Amino acid sequence: MILIPCPHCGPRNASEFAWKGEHRPRPDPARASPAEWRSYLYHRANPCGWTTEVWFHRAGCRRYVTVERHTLTNEVRRAVPAGGER
């Protein structure tokens, strides 16, 4: 079981969340080329080790959370509200 420490609701089972992908900066819509958009939408790093991901707490506060998780052990180092460090 993966336990995610939701910054709004406290520790919760990962089954309450929906994984939304790696945390990556979005390209500027006014300046990005089609190749940049394609890379943003379809290419993933998929590292073995620590990664920063975005999760949605669908069965709780219904907010987005940025989670630092180890992809091999599923250990969660920290979780903060998405879009801001607290």
mmCIF file of the C-alpha atoms, coordinates in Angstrom:
data_MODEL
# 
_entry.id   MODEL 
# 
loop_
_atom_site.group_PDB 
_atom_site.id 
_atom_site.type_symbol 
_atom_site.label_atom_id 
_atom_site.label_alt_id 
_atom_site.label_comp_id 
_atom_site.label_asym_id 
_atom_site.label_entity_id 
_atom_site.label_seq_id 
_atom_site.pdbx_PDB_ins_code 
_atom_site.Cartn_x 
_atom_site.Cartn_y 
_atom_site.Cartn_z 
_atom_site.occupancy 
_atom_site.B_iso_or_equiv 
_atom_site.pdbx_formal_charge 
_atom_site.auth_seq_id 
_atom_site.auth_comp_id 
_atom_site.auth_asym_id 
_atom_site.auth_atom_id 
_atom_site.pdbx_PDB_model_num 
ATOM 1  C CA . MET A 1 1  ? 0.000   0.000  0.000   1.00 0.00 ? 1  MET A CA 1 
ATOM 2  C CA . ILE A 1 2  ? 1.240   3.470  -0.862  1.00 0.00 ? 2  ILE A CA 1 
ATOM 3  C CA . LEU A 1 3  ? 0.395   6.089  1.761   1.00 0.00 ? 3  LEU A CA 1 
ATOM 4  C CA . ILE A 1 4  ? 0.285   9.643  0.396   1.00 0.00 ? 4  ILE A CA 1 
ATOM 5  C CA . PRO A 1 5  ? 0.442   12.472 2.976   1.00 0.00 ? 5  PRO A CA 1 
ATOM 6  C CA . CYS A 1 6  ? -2.195  14.813 1.506   1.00 0.00 ? 6  CYS A CA 1 
ATOM 7  C CA . PRO A 1 7  ? -1.378  18.348 2.696   1.00 0.00 ? 7  PRO A CA 1 
ATOM 8  C CA . HIS A 1 8  ? -5.116  19.035 3.053   1.00 0.00 ? 8  HIS A CA 1 
ATOM 9  C CA . CYS A 1 9  ? -6.501  15.753 4.467   1.00 0.00 ? 9  CYS A CA 1 
ATOM 10 C CA . GLY A 1 10 ? -3.544  13.987 6.080   1.00 0.00 ? 10 GLY A CA 1 
ATOM 11 C CA . PRO A 1 11 ? -2.173  10.534 5.205   1.00 0.00 ? 11 PRO A CA 1 
ATOM 12 C CA . ARG A 1 12 ? -4.403  8.628  2.772   1.00 0.00 ? 12 ARG A CA 1 
ATOM 13 C CA . ASN A 1 13 ? -4.235  5.409  0.752   1.00 0.00 ? 13 ASN A CA 1 
ATOM 14 C CA . ALA A 1 14 ? -3.080  5.947  -2.849  1.00 0.00 ? 14 ALA A CA 1 
ATOM 15 C CA . SER A 1 15 ? -6.315  4.313  -4.069  1.00 0.00 ? 15 SER A CA 1 
ATOM 16 C CA . GLU A 1 16 ? -8.063  7.613  -3.190  1.00 0.00 ? 16 GLU A CA 1 
ATOM 17 C CA . PHE A 1 17 ? -5.857  9.443  -5.710  1.00 0.00 ? 17 PHE A CA 1 
ATOM 18 C CA . ALA A 1 18 ? -5.544  9.534  -9.485  1.00 0.00 ? 18 ALA A CA 1 
ATOM 19 C CA . TRP A 1 19 ? -2.001  9.731  -10.872 1.00 0.00 ? 19 TRP A CA 1 
ATOM 20 C CA . LYS A 1 20 ? -1.783  12.608 -13.378 1.00 0.00 ? 20 LYS A CA 1 
ATOM 21 C CA . GLY A 1 21 ? 1.822   12.244 -14.502 1.00 0.00 ? 21 GLY A CA 1 
ATOM 22 C CA . GLU A 1 22 ? 5.276   13.686 -14.101 1.00 0.00 ? 22 GLU A CA 1 
ATOM 23 C CA . HIS A 1 23 ? 5.516   17.272 -12.980 1.00 0.00 ? 23 HIS A CA 1 
ATOM 24 C CA . ARG A 1 24 ? 6.832   19.226 -15.983 1.00 0.00 ? 24 ARG A CA 1 
ATOM 25 C CA . PRO A 1 25 ? 6.606   22.868 -16.981 1.00 0.00 ? 25 PRO A CA 1 
ATOM 26 C CA . ARG A 1 26 ? 4.032   23.547 -19.690 1.00 0.00 ? 26 ARG A CA 1 
ATOM 27 C CA . PRO A 1 27 ? 5.323   25.182 -22.891 1.00 0.00 ? 27 PRO A CA 1 
ATOM 28 C CA . ASP A 1 28 ? 4.226   28.723 -23.716 1.00 0.00 ? 28 ASP A CA 1 
ATOM 29 C CA . PRO A 1 29 ? 1.207   28.315 -26.053 1.00 0.00 ? 29 PRO A CA 1 
ATOM 30 C CA . ALA A 1 30 ? 2.116   31.435 -28.015 1.00 0.00 ? 30 ALA A CA 1 
ATOM 31 C CA . ARG A 1 31 ? 5.692   30.342 -28.746 1.00 0.00 ? 31 ARG A CA 1 
ATOM 32 C CA . ALA A 1 32 ? 5.870   26.553 -28.642 1.00 0.00 ? 32 ALA A CA 1 
ATOM 33 C CA . SER A 1 33 ? 6.478   24.670 -31.852 1.00 0.00 ? 33 SER A CA 1 
ATOM 34 C CA . PRO A 1 34 ? 4.497   21.535 -32.765 1.00 0.00 ? 34 PRO A CA 1 
ATOM 35 C CA . ALA A 1 35 ? 7.564   19.443 -31.844 1.00 0.00 ? 35 ALA A CA 1 
ATOM 36 C CA . GLU A 1 36 ? 7.680   21.018 -28.355 1.00 0.00 ? 36 GLU A CA 1 
ATOM 37 C CA . TRP A 1 37 ? 3.968   20.310 -27.809 1.00 0.00 ? 37 TRP A CA 1 
ATOM 38 C CA . ARG A 1 38 ? 4.381   16.721 -29.030 1.00 0.00 ? 38 ARG A CA 1 
ATOM 39 C CA . SER A 1 39 ? 7.273   16.212 -26.620 1.00 0.00 ? 39 SER A CA 1 
ATOM 40 C CA . TYR A 1 40 ? 5.295   17.746 -23.727 1.00 0.00 ? 40 TYR A CA 1 
ATOM 41 C CA . LEU A 1 41 ? 2.224   15.594 -24.405 1.00 0.00 ? 41 LEU A CA 1 
ATOM 42 C CA . TYR A 1 42 ? 3.755   12.224 -25.233 1.00 0.00 ? 42 TYR A CA 1 
ATOM 43 C CA . HIS A 1 43 ? 7.354   11.867 -24.029 1.00 0.00 ? 43 HIS A CA 1 
ATOM 44 C CA . ARG A 1 44 ? 7.993   10.781 -20.448 1.00 0.00 ? 44 ARG A CA 1 
ATOM 45 C CA . ALA A 1 45 ? 11.282  10.355 -18.610 1.00 0.00 ? 45 ALA A CA 1 
ATOM 46 C CA . ASN A 1 46 ? 10.084  7.334  -16.544 1.00 0.00 ? 46 ASN A CA 1 
ATOM 47 C CA . PRO A 1 47 ? 13.140  7.345  -14.238 1.00 0.00 ? 47 PRO A CA 1 
ATOM 48 C CA . CYS A 1 48 ? 14.083  4.679  -11.754 1.00 0.00 ? 48 CYS A CA 1 
ATOM 49 C CA . GLY A 1 49 ? 14.490  6.662  -8.537  1.00 0.00 ? 49 GLY A CA 1 
ATOM 50 C CA . TRP A 1 50 ? 13.086  9.873  -7.099  1.00 0.00 ? 50 TRP A CA 1 
ATOM 51 C CA . THR A 1 51 ? 10.627  11.754 -9.274  1.00 0.00 ? 51 THR A CA 1 
ATOM 52 C CA . THR A 1 52 ? 8.134   14.582 -8.852  1.00 0.00 ? 52 THR A CA 1 
ATOM 53 C CA . GLU A 1 53 ? 4.571   13.725 -9.876  1.00 0.00 ? 53 GLU A CA 1 
ATOM 54 C CA . VAL A 1 54 ? 1.128   15.289 -9.830  1.00 0.00 ? 54 VAL A CA 1 
ATOM 55 C CA . TRP A 1 55 ? -1.720  13.391 -8.172  1.00 0.00 ? 55 TRP A CA 1 
ATOM 56 C CA . PHE A 1 56 ? -5.419  14.335 -7.873  1.00 0.00 ? 56 PHE A CA 1 
ATOM 57 C CA . HIS A 1 57 ? -7.197  13.503 -4.592  1.00 0.00 ? 57 HIS A CA 1 
ATOM 58 C CA . ARG A 1 58 ? -10.430 12.328 -6.198  1.00 0.00 ? 58 ARG A CA 1 
ATOM 59 C CA . ALA A 1 59 ? -11.917 10.622 -3.124  1.00 0.00 ? 59 ALA A CA 1 
ATOM 60 C CA . GLY A 1 60 ? -11.004 13.359 -0.669  1.00 0.00 ? 60 GLY A CA 1 
ATOM 61 C CA . CYS A 1 61 ? -10.437 17.097 -0.961  1.00 0.00 ? 61 CYS A CA 1 
ATOM 62 C CA . ARG A 1 62 ? -10.551 16.982 -4.819  1.00 0.00 ? 62 ARG A CA 1 
ATOM 63 C CA . ARG A 1 63 ? -7.324  19.001 -5.072  1.00 0.00 ? 63 ARG A CA 1 
ATOM 64 C CA . TYR A 1 64 ? -4.089  18.453 -6.969  1.00 0.00 ? 64 TYR A CA 1 
ATOM 65 C CA . VAL A 1 65 ? -0.992  17.472 -4.967  1.00 0.00 ? 65 VAL A CA 1 
ATOM 66 C CA . THR A 1 66 ? 2.664   17.463 -6.026  1.00 0.00 ? 66 THR A CA 1 
ATOM 67 C CA . VAL A 1 67 ? 4.318   14.316 -4.661  1.00 0.00 ? 67 VAL A CA 1 
ATOM 68 C CA . GLU A 1 68 ? 7.995   13.302 -4.514  1.00 0.00 ? 68 GLU A CA 1 
ATOM 69 C CA . ARG A 1 69 ? 7.990   9.506  -4.872  1.00 0.00 ? 69 ARG A CA 1 
ATOM 70 C CA . HIS A 1 70 ? 10.652  6.846  -5.409  1.00 0.00 ? 70 HIS A CA 1 
ATOM 71 C CA . THR A 1 71 ? 9.490   4.811  -8.422  1.00 0.00 ? 71 THR A CA 1 
ATOM 72 C CA . LEU A 1 72 ? 11.232  1.600  -7.332  1.00 0.00 ? 72 LEU A CA 1 
ATOM 73 C CA . THR A 1 73 ? 10.203  1.458  -3.654  1.00 0.00 ? 73 THR A CA 1 
ATOM 74 C CA . ASN A 1 74 ? 7.084   3.695  -3.793  1.00 0.00 ? 74 ASN A CA 1 
ATOM 75 C CA . GLU A 1 75 ? 8.437   5.606  -0.784  1.00 0.00 ? 75 GLU A CA 1 
ATOM 76 C CA . VAL A 1 76 ? 6.909   9.088  -0.582  1.00 0.00 ? 76 VAL A CA 1 
ATOM 77 C CA . ARG A 1 77 ? 9.333   11.761 0.585   1.00 0.00 ? 77 ARG A CA 1 
ATOM 78 C CA . ARG A 1 78 ? 6.907   14.705 0.658   1.00 0.00 ? 78 ARG A CA 1 
ATOM 79 C CA . ALA A 1 79 ? 3.658   16.062 -0.731  1.00 0.00 ? 79 ALA A CA 1 
ATOM 80 C CA . VAL A 1 80 ? 2.695   19.717 -1.173  1.00 0.00 ? 80 VAL A CA 1 
ATOM 81 C CA . PRO A 1 81 ? -0.270  21.516 -2.739  1.00 0.00 ? 81 PRO A CA 1 
ATOM 82 C CA . ALA A 1 82 ? 0.180   21.637 -6.508  1.00 0.00 ? 82 ALA A CA 1 
ATOM 83 C CA . GLY A 1 83 ? 1.168   24.999 -7.871  1.00 0.00 ? 83 GLY A CA 1 
ATOM 84 C CA . GLY A 1 84 ? 2.854   26.223 -4.712  1.00 0.00 ? 84 GLY A CA 1 
ATOM 85 C CA . GLU A 1 85 ? 5.414   25.184 -2.161  1.00 0.00 ? 85 GLU A CA 1 
ATOM 86 C CA . ARG A 1 86 ? 4.328   25.163 1.476   1.00 0.00 ? 86 ARG A CA 1 
# 
